[in-house]
């Protein structure tokens, strides 16, 4: 398989800058996610890695070789599209074997490899079927088989499960990750679904407006978002934001919300003016003795848990609580936060301030 590295990669379409100087590395054998909303540049980045788009500037390296200006046919990668891109006039067997036949492989070798891949993906019984009569899940298995059968250096996948319904999507995501682990393949996978990225990926790049907002392992990105955008995009419900003024001193470990001193991770940076206090819903707890108060606006029952929305002096906040915690709309309740789970953001730029807790993560983000 292969390491893939992009350096200062940029893509312009006329006056529109789609990708802005992106740099990151996909290590050999990783399942790597490109995550972000529609229009953020993730598919354009993937297409430049594949050779389907040539970069305006910057480099693409596959196994240490710079290939940024080479066509896709010279990169030894396989691209899997969202809409399957199968040949409708061919049956399943011919679709899978097409890349091998095109390379001039002997018929007996082609038959053996097609059978092997079909068994791995559980589609042996479908080999003589028309692709037009297959379910969405089976068509995607055929598309994956066609990509896998020629054993490329890397697999690049552009929302390959996006056309499937929720049940098939969940099942196929599990199968795809298991297949990756079995093959040890280098895989780069584009998605807008943060749950899919968190569940499947070894590493994640979060993109927004053509830029890399953060790069790292899923747990670090969830626990220590580098920007407010990442904190809001990752998580359901997303991180809470409480805006306040007054700033924080370098080395300080407290801030003041609504006149109440709150513990936070020790700051490495000093900043005056507008700041934002960020905390995940699961890290908000009820405490009658806590001086910081919230008034219950709404509750949402989710079975074992509930999402409770509070109005506070600094904005609205959601808490993920046990369903057995009895709260009623209109109650005013003390709210407490574990300071180790708090992130402070620059209120103007949206960037997280460095702290004793997140410094190592942000240094690589």
C-alpha positions, 0 to 999 in steps of 0.5 A: 500500500502507500503513504499519501502526502499533500503539501500546500495544495491549492485549487482555484476555479477561476476567481473561486478558491476551492482549496486553500494551501492544505497540508497533511499526511495519510500514513500507509494503511490508515483509514483516513477521513476527509470531513466537512460540510458541502462545499468545504473542498473535501471532494476537490482535495480527494480528486486532486489526490486521485489525479481527476483534478490538477492542483493550481499549486502545491504537491501530491506525493504517493509513496514519496513520488511527486505526482501532482501533475500526473494523470490518474492512470499513472497513480495506481489508485482506485476511486469509488464514487457515490453513485456506483459508476458501474457499466449497466450493459455488463453483468456483475462478473464483467464489471468486476473483471473489467480492470483486469481484462483491460490490463491484459491479464489471462482469463484463468487469473481473472476468474480466480481473482474475481471469485476471491473478491466476490467471496470477501464481499459476499456477492458470489451468488450475484456474479451472473446478475445484471447490475440494474436489478441489484439493491443499492447496497449490492451495487456498492459492493460490486463497485468496491469489488471492482476497485479492490480486484486490481490491488492498487496502492490506495483507495479513494472514496467519495461518499461511497455510502451516501446514496444508501438508506440509513439501515444499509449505510450503517451495515455497509460502514461496518463491512467497509471498515472490516474489509479495510482492516483485513486488507491493510489498505490505505484508504481516504474517505470523503464524508459530510457525516461526522458520526461516520467519520468518528466511527470509521476513521483512524485520522480525520481532517476537518475542512471548512471553506477550503481550509483544514480546520483540524487534523488528528485522531477522532478522540482528540478532535472531539475532546479538544476542538481547535476552532468553534467550527470544529466544536459545533460540527463534531458532536450531537448535540454540538458543544455549548458556547457561552459568550463573555467579556473580560479575557483571561491572563496567561497562566490563569485557570479561572474566568468570570461568567455573569460575575461568577468565577469558573475553573478552566484549564490553565491558559498558555495564552493571555487574551482580553476582550470577547471570549467563549466558554465551550463545554460538551452537553455530557459534561454539564451536570446538575448541582443545587449548590452551584452558583451558576444558574440556568432556567429549564427551557425544554426537555427531550427524552431519548430513552436512557438519556435526555437533552435538557436546554437551559437559558443562562445569563451568557446564552443557551446551553444543553445538558445530556442527563440521565433520564431519571434526573427529574427536571421540569420546564421553568425550573431554575437549577445550578449548573456545574462543569468539570474544568478539565473538559472546558475549552476557551475560544477567542471570541473574534477568531473562533480559535481555541486558546492553548491550555495545559490540557489541549496544547499537544493536540492543537500543536498538531491540529 
